[in-house]
Amino acid sequence: MADSLILEVADFEHDVLTGIYSEETGRPQPLRITVQAQLKPIPRFEPDTPLAASKNYMDLKFAASAALPHGVHFKLIEAVADHICETLFLQDTRIEAVTVKIVKLAISEAGEKIGMTLRRERR
């Protein structure tokens, strides 16, 4: 089995124009987003390993927030997840796969988690 490195930003909340909620209200819908980016790790991470040997976690957060086009209504949250994946693939060729989990907070009635998880591998 090959080694892998998975970087993660979990349970990040961001408002996005998506779904029926945004269509009916004209307002962005609050989403809870978790992003995992899989990279092939270097053979060993030593205490003095430079930062460039990995990926900046803030790039994952950027892909799930500021990189989403303002004012665009994503009909499906799957499209939001796809945009996040593509942003990360374009940012860094070392990323082998991206997994995005999105929970729609506005439609939860009893604390249940309603949403989806999309995993894309680099083609």
Salt bridges, closest charged atoms under 4 A:
GLU13 OE2 - ARG32 NH2 2.70
GLU46 OE2 - ARG44 NE 3.23
ASP59 OD2 - LYS55 NZ 2.88
ASP82 OD1 - ARG120 NE 2.82
ASP92 OD2 - LYS55 NZ 3.74
ASP92 OD2 - ARG94 NH2 2.71
GLU121 OE2 - ARG119 NH2 3.47
